[in-house]
Amino acid sequence: MRKVLIANRGEIALRIQRSCRELGIQTVAAYAAVDREQLHLKFADEIVCISKNDYLCSENLVSAALTTGCDAVHPGYGFLSENAEFCRLVEDNGLTYIGPTSEQIAEMGNKILARLAFSALGISPVPGSEEEIDNLHDAATLVSQIGYPVVVKAAFGGGGRGIRIVNDEAKLEGAFSAAKAEAAAVFGDGAVYIEKFLDDARHIEVQIFGDGKGAVIHFGTRECSIQRRQQKVIEEAPAPNISQSILDALCERAVAAVAAIGYRNAGTLEFLYQDGEFYFVEMNTRIQVEHPVTEAITGHDLLRLQIETADSNLSLTQNDIMFNGSAIECRINAEDDFYLPSPGLLTEVIFPGGVGVRVDSHIYAGYRVPHQFDSLVAKLIVWDRDRPRTLLKMKRALEEMTITGIETNKVKLQNILAHEKFREGKVNIRFLDQLTG
């Protein structure tokens, strides 16, 4: 692999850029005109403007890769990273897609099919429908069997969109219609299914890597229960307050299931954990936003491994993966007290430092945060030898971080870290919504 097209923006584009450069691979940065101040453009070997303000232009991206002589395309996360048609277009044009195959993206992208596939492999999904629910009558019938509360979810959804929690019968019709409408508008498909809503569950995920030939390894677990309306805010690795033997068994089951489908490249299996049981939710067929906490406790560059695995076999075995200490990531978002986007010109940016402190970000003083894209502007990651020390380090790092010119969620993050239940590791997926209303 000699040259890679980066089909993304922001901190993940810069992250891909750095890993490619360290492997001696040239990069082509595809960008939207509104993003001409993106930091990774300064370091790319070539840059190509592919649209005015859009990263969903599949044909333009592939054309840019071909005309600049790229061998491969890295989709990052979000945008087209889980779009099977984009992956297929890359493949059909003789380029390497740094991720799974288009068939695997399509199967796992349909959450109903994914539930069935992993159920057949011995991993129990959250109780719910085994097929699309396309009318209110069928929805009511299923809910009468599994009981309230339930959650109506887009079959092809992501990012917390197309999801409605329903606590009683009076709200089912409105939630069902709203979820279908949002799914159709955002994902181009109004298919939905229904699951039991586990209201005291924790969100636990397992990071895996496969070579597409049956070899699969895992990089342990992450705790992602701190969420605002199904959007993650704080993540950590490993998952706290669950015995290591239970976590090891979960990882082994995940590896066996993923190996059975011949999965290629990076992937994440997401579970809900309640009353001592793990329930499969979905599989993400891409690198996750929260991958740095896994890198922190294992010492492995997962972006580099993605690139290497796309070009050859897995270079690691499970025995090569050692776990050390505790890591926490805080997502720094450009948003106000009401969670509304806060775009604007950055007048001052000061990032914290020190041993075990990392900041993944594309921003700098003088950069203008645009309104067209996700509000994530930085990820603050800290590591230490145990969780109490990591919490203290994160507290110090947040105090040092300064971003002016826009509003951010820094104070909210500090309040979460100071909360007794968070410090004790006794949270669930409803923690933040109950805390903030």
Secondary structure, 3 states (H helix, E strand, C coil): CCEEEECCCHHHHHHHHHHHHHCCCEEEEEEEHHHCCCHHHHCCCEEEEEECCCCCCHHHHHHHHHHCCCCEEECCCCCCCCCHHHHHHHHHCCCEECCCCHHHHHHHHCHHHHHHHHHHCCCCECCECCCCCCCHHHHHHHHHHHCCCEEEEECCCCCCCCEEEECCHHHHHHHHHHHHHHHHHHHCCCCEEEEECCCCCEEEEEEEEEECCCCEEEEEEEEEEEEECCEEEEEEECCCCCCHHHHHHHHHHHHHHHHHCCCEEEEEEEEEEECCEEEEEEEECCCCCCHHHHHHHHCCCHHHHHHHHHHCCCCCCHHHCCCCCEEEEEEEECECCCCCECCEECCEEECCCCCCEEEEECCCCCCEECCCCCCEEEEEEEEECCHHHHHHHHHHHHHHCEEECCCCCHHHHHHHHHCHHHHCCCCCCCHHHHHHC
